[in-house]
Amino acid sequence: MSNPLDHCLERLHLTDNTKLRERAGYYQGQCSSKVPTRTFSKGPNSQHVISIQLAYESLGMFGWNSKLAAELAGCNQKTYESTLSAVRKHLNLKSTITFDTLGVAFGSTILATHAQDFYTFFVEQHIAKLGPAQQVSAKEQLNSAIWKAAAFYVCSKAVGTRLDKTKLQNLCTCGSIEFNKSVTLIQQECETKLEQLKKEFTVLTRSTRKRKATESVIEATNDNEGSIKEKKTSKNNNTTKTTIIPHSSTNNKKKNTVSGIVSMINLQDYRDSKKYKDYINWEQQIKQRLST
């Protein structure tokens, strides 16, 4: 008979990861020795699937399919996440996530700073509503990773930043149902604070945009001035000096050219040509003959 753990790994398409198989076997042993058997009573395969998920998270892997895991465990998603939470408590598995690590993971240290301030405000406000006997346990509960992740998510929505919700849940090692409950509670108790945060962030964003626009205009102006100076410099460098060529001092005056092929060739007046003079003589002779 095949090992149920191997069967679950095959169903989850994780059979090729040898390291994951070894780590899942370790957590399966921890569950068998430290977690009461009744904890897994509502899901026949829940112990095996949860052992795989704990190994998956401990190796820093992302993209766990919670719906498929619950289906494979033999229970609904809400029951599966409740069982998983109980197993973590029995094994004392706590996430050490901080706002700095969240900021690095999602590439926004500014958002991490706002989220940490927002989280502090929420904790103080929530504890103030409780009695002295409940405040101690509430502080310990609110210090868990899920509340920090929920505050980070709520804060990101308030300032218009989109986050990968599944990745955030994997980082804080919690289920979607438990995570959504925490998000809803924070939104209900900090509605006024969230509106204030939206306005502050809008003003900050606008001022940043104006500053960037001003810097762009100044930079463009400087570039234009630099190009104009370069053009002036190149123009000055390319300026040529005009030299005056003195005309010949000859006083020979030529008659204005009237027409004729000869005049077009050597600029000679056709009236000074031999052919023209012969023509004039011939014309005069003809006129004399006609007159007599």
C-alpha positions as CSV (number, residue, x, y, z in Angstrom):
1,M,0.0,0.0,0.0
2,S,1.4,3.4,-1.0
3,N,2.2,6.0,1.6
4,P,-0.7,8.5,2.0
5,L,1.8,11.4,2.1
6,D,3.2,10.4,-1.3
7,H,-0.4,10.1,-2.7
8,C,-1.2,13.7,-1.5
9,L,2.1,15.0,-3.0
10,E,1.1,13.4,-6.3
11,R,-2.3,15.0,-6.2
12,L,-0.7,18.4,-5.4
13,H,1.8,17.9,-8.3
14,L,4.7,18.1,-5.9
15,T,6.3,14.7,-6.3
16,D,9.5,16.0,-8.0
17,N,10.6,18.0,-5.0
18,T,12.7,15.7,-2.9
19,K,13.5,18.3,-0.2
20,L,9.8,19.1,0.2
21,R,9.1,15.3,0.6
22,E,11.7,15.0,3.4
23,R,10.4,18.2,5.2
24,A,6.8,17.0,4.9
25,G,7.8,13.7,6.5
26,Y,9.4,15.6,9.4
27,Y,6.2,17.6,10.0
28,Q,4.1,14.5,9.7
29,G,6.1,13.0,12.6
30,Q,5.6,16.3,14.6
31,C,1.9,16.1,14.0
32,S,1.7,12.5,15.1
33,S,3.6,13.1,18.4
34,K,2.5,16.6,19.4
35,V,-0.9,17.2,18.0
36,P,-4.0,15.4,19.5
37,T,-5.6,12.9,17.0
38,R,-9.0,14.6,17.4
39,T,-7.6,17.7,15.8
40,F,-7.7,15.9,12.4
41,S,-11.1,14.2,13.0
42,K,-13.0,16.5,10.5
43,G,-10.7,15.6,7.6
44,P,-9.4,12.1,6.9
45,N,-6.4,13.3,5.0
46,S,-5.9,16.6,6.8
47,Q,-2.8,15.5,8.7
48,H,-0.9,14.6,5.5
49,V,-2.0,17.6,3.6
50,I,-1.2,20.0,6.5
51,S,2.2,18.4,6.9
52,I,2.9,19.1,3.2
53,Q,1.7,22.7,3.6
54,L,3.9,23.4,6.6
55,A,6.9,22.0,4.7
56,Y,5.9,24.1,1.7
57,E,5.9,27.3,3.8
58,S,9.1,26.5,5.7
59,L,11.0,26.3,2.4
60,G,9.8,29.7,1.4
61,M,7.7,28.5,-1.5
62,F,4.7,30.5,-2.9
63,G,1.5,29.6,-4.7
64,W,0.0,27.1,-2.4
65,N,-3.5,26.0,-3.6
66,S,-5.7,26.2,-0.5
67,K,-8.9,25.1,-2.3
68,L,-7.2,21.9,-3.7
69,A,-5.6,21.3,-0.3
70,A,-9.0,21.4,1.5
71,E,-10.6,19.2,-1.2
72,L,-7.7,16.7,-0.8
73,A,-8.0,16.8,3.0
74,G,-11.6,15.7,2.8
75,C,-13.2,18.8,4.3
76,N,-14.4,22.3,3.4
77,Q,-11.9,25.2,3.2
78,K,-13.1,26.8,6.5
79,T,-12.6,23.5,8.4
80,Y,-9.2,23.0,6.8
81,E,-8.0,26.4,7.8
82,S,-9.3,26.0,11.3
83,T,-7.5,22.7,11.6
84,L,-4.3,24.2,10.2
85,S,-4.4,27.1,12.7
86,A,-4.9,24.6,15.6
87,V,-1.9,22.5,14.4
88,R,0.3,25.6,14.3
89,K,-0.6,26.4,17.9
90,H,0.2,22.9,19.0
91,L,3.6,23.0,17.2
92,N,4.2,26.6,18.3
93,L,4.8,27.7,14.8
94,K,4.7,31.5,14.6
95,S,5.7,33.7,11.7
96,T,8.3,36.3,12.5
97,I,7.2,38.6,9.8
98,T,7.8,42.4,10.2
99,F,6.7,45.4,8.3
100,D,10.2,45.8,7.0
101,T,10.2,42.3,5.4
102,L,6.7,43.1,4.0
103,G,8.0,46.3,2.5
104,V,11.0,44.5,0.9
105,A,8.8,41.6,-0.3
106,F,6.4,44.0,-2.1
107,G,8.9,46.7,-3.1
108,S,7.5,49.6,-1.1
109,T,9.3,50.7,2.1
110,I,7.2,53.9,2.2
111,L,4.0,51.8,2.3
112,A,5.6,49.7,5.1
113,T,6.2,52.8,7.2
114,H,2.5,54.0,6.8
115,A,1.3,50.5,7.5
116,Q,3.3,50.2,10.7
117,D,1.9,53.5,12.0
118,F,-1.6,52.4,11.0
119,Y,-1.2,49.0,12.7
120,T,0.0,50.8,15.9
121,F,-3.1,53.0,15.8
122,F,-5.4,50.0,15.3
123,V,-3.9,48.0,18.2
124,E,-4.2,50.9,20.6
125,Q,-7.8,51.6,19.6
126,H,-8.9,48.0,19.7
127,I,-7.3,47.3,23.1
128,A,-8.8,50.4,24.6
129,K,-12.3,49.0,24.0
130,L,-11.6,45.8,26.0
131,G,-11.6,45.2,29.7
132,P,-8.4,44.8,31.7
133,A,-8.7,41.0,31.8
134,Q,-9.0,40.8,28.0
135,Q,-6.3,43.3,27.1
136,V,-3.4,41.0,27.9
137,S,-4.6,38.1,25.6
138,A,-5.6,40.6,22.9
139,K,-2.1,42.1,22.8
140,E,-0.6,38.7,22.3
141,Q,-3.1,37.8,19.6
142,L,-2.7,41.1,17.8
143,N,1.0,40.7,17.7
144,S,0.7,37.7,15.4
145,A,1.7,37.9,11.7
146,I,-1.8,37.8,10.4
147,W,-2.8,41.1,11.9
148,K,0.3,42.8,10.6
149,A,-0.3,41.4,7.2
150,A,-4.0,42.5,7.3
151,A,-3.0,46.0,8.4
152,F,-0.5,46.1,5.5
153,Y,-3.2,45.0,3.1
154,V,-5.8,47.5,4.3
155,C,-3.3,50.3,4.2
156,S,-2.3,49.4,0.7
157,K,-5.9,49.5,-0.5
158,A,-6.4,52.9,1.2
159,V,-3.5,54.5,-0.8
160,G,-4.4,52.7,-4.0
161,T,-1.6,50.1,-4.2
162,R,-2.5,46.7,-5.5
163,L,-0.9,43.7,-3.7
164,D,-0.9,39.9,-4.4
165,K,-3.2,38.8,-1.7
166,T,-2.2,35.1,-2.0
167,K,1.4,36.0,-1.6
168,L,0.7,38.1,1.5
169,Q,-1.3,35.2,3.1
170,N,1.6,32.8,2.4
171,L,4.1,35.2,4.0
172,C,2.0,35.4,7.2
173,T,1.1,31.7,7.0
174,C,-2.6,32.1,7.3
175,G,-5.7,31.0,5.5
176,S,-7.9,33.3,3.3
177,I,-11.0,33.1,5.6
178,E,-9.0,34.0,8.7
179,F,-7.2,36.7,6.8
180,N,-10.4,38.2,5.5
181,K,-11.9,38.3,8.9
182,S,-8.9,40.3,10.2
183,V,-9.1,42.7,7.3
184,T,-12.9,43.3,7.8
185,L,-12.4,44.0,11.5
186,I,-9.6,46.5,10.9
187,Q,-11.6,48.3,8.2
188,Q,-14.6,48.6,10.5
189,E,-12.7,49.9,13.5
190,C,-10.4,52.3,11.6
191,E,-12.8,53.8,9.0
192,T,-12.1,57.4,10.0
193,K,-8.3,56.8,10.1
194,L,-8.4,55.2,6.7
195,E,-10.2,58.3,5.2
196,Q,-7.6,60.5,6.8
197,L,-4.8,58.3,5.4
198,K,-6.3,58.5,1.9
199,K,-6.4,62.3,2.0
200,E,-2.8,62.6,3.3
201,F,-1.5,60.2,0.7
202,T,-3.4,62.1,-2.1
203,V,-1.8,65.4,-1.0
204,L,1.6,63.7,-0.8
205,T,1.2,62.2,-4.3
206,R,0.1,65.5,-5.8
207,S,3.0,67.4,-4.3
208,T,5.4,64.7,-5.6
209,R,3.9,65.0,-9.0
210,K,4.2,68.8,-9.0
211,R,7.8,68.6,-7.9
212,K,8.6,66.1,-10.6
213,A,6.8,68.2,-13.2
214,T,8.7,71.3,-12.1
215,E,12.0,69.5,-12.2
216,S,11.2,68.3,-15.7
217,V,10.4,71.8,-16.9
218,I,13.6,73.2,-15.4
219,E,15.6,70.4,-16.9
220,A,14.0,71.0,-20.3
221,T,14.7,74.7,-20.1
222,N,18.3,74.1,-19.2
223,D,18.6,71.7,-22.2
224,N,17.1,74.3,-24.5
225,E,19.4,77.1,-23.2
226,G,22.4,74.8,-23.7
227,S,21.4,73.9,-27.3
228,I,20.9,77.6,-28.1
229,K,24.4,78.5,-26.7
230,E,25.8,75.6,-28.7
231,K,24.2,76.9,-31.9
232,K,25.5,80.5,-31.3
233,T,29.0,79.2,-30.6
234,S,29.0,77.0,-33.8
235,K,27.6,80.0,-35.8
236,N,30.3,82.3,-34.5
237,N,33.0,79.7,-35.3
238,N,31.6,79.2,-38.8
239,T,31.4,82.9,-39.6
240,T,33.6,83.6,-42.7
241,K,35.4,86.8,-43.4
242,T,34.6,88.5,-46.7
243,T,37.5,89.6,-48.7
244,I,37.3,92.5,-51.1
245,I,38.9,91.8,-54.5
246,P,40.0,95.1,-56.0
247,H,38.8,95.8,-59.5
248,S,41.2,96.4,-62.3
249,S,42.3,100.0,-62.7
250,T,41.9,100.0,-66.4
251,N,39.9,103.0,-67.8
252,N,38.9,101.2,-71.0
253,K,35.2,101.7,-71.4
254,K,33.1,99.2,-73.3
255,K,29.9,99.9,-75.0
256,N,26.8,98.2,-73.5
257,T,26.2,94.9,-75.1
258,V,23.0,95.0,-77.1
259,S,22.6,91.6,-78.8
260,G,24.2,89.2,-81.1
261,I,25.9,85.8,-81.0
262,V,29.4,87.4,-80.9
263,S,28.5,89.6,-78.0
264,M,27.3,86.6,-76.1
265,I,30.6,84.8,-76.5
266,N,33.2,87.4,-75.8
267,L,31.2,90.4,-74.6
268,Q,32.0,92.3,-77.8
269,D,29.5,94.8,-79.1
270,Y,28.2,93.4,-82.4
271,R,28.2,97.0,-83.9
272,D,32.0,96.9,-83.8
273,S,32.2,93.6,-85.7
274,K,33.3,93.5,-89.4
275,K,30.2,91.8,-90.6
276,Y,28.0,94.4,-89.1
277,K,30.1,97.2,-90.7
278,D,29.9,95.4,-94.1
279,Y,26.2,95.2,-93.7
280,I,25.9,99.0,-93.1
281,N,28.0,99.7,-96.1
282,W,25.8,97.4,-98.2
283,E,22.7,99.0,-96.9
284,Q,23.8,102.5,-97.7
285,Q,24.7,101.5,-101.2
286,I,21.3,100.0,-101.8
287,K,19.6,103.2,-100.5
288,Q,21.7,105.4,-102.8
289,R,20.8,103.3,-105.9
290,L,17.1,103.4,-105.1
291,S,17.2,107.2,-104.6
292,T,18.8,107.8,-108.0
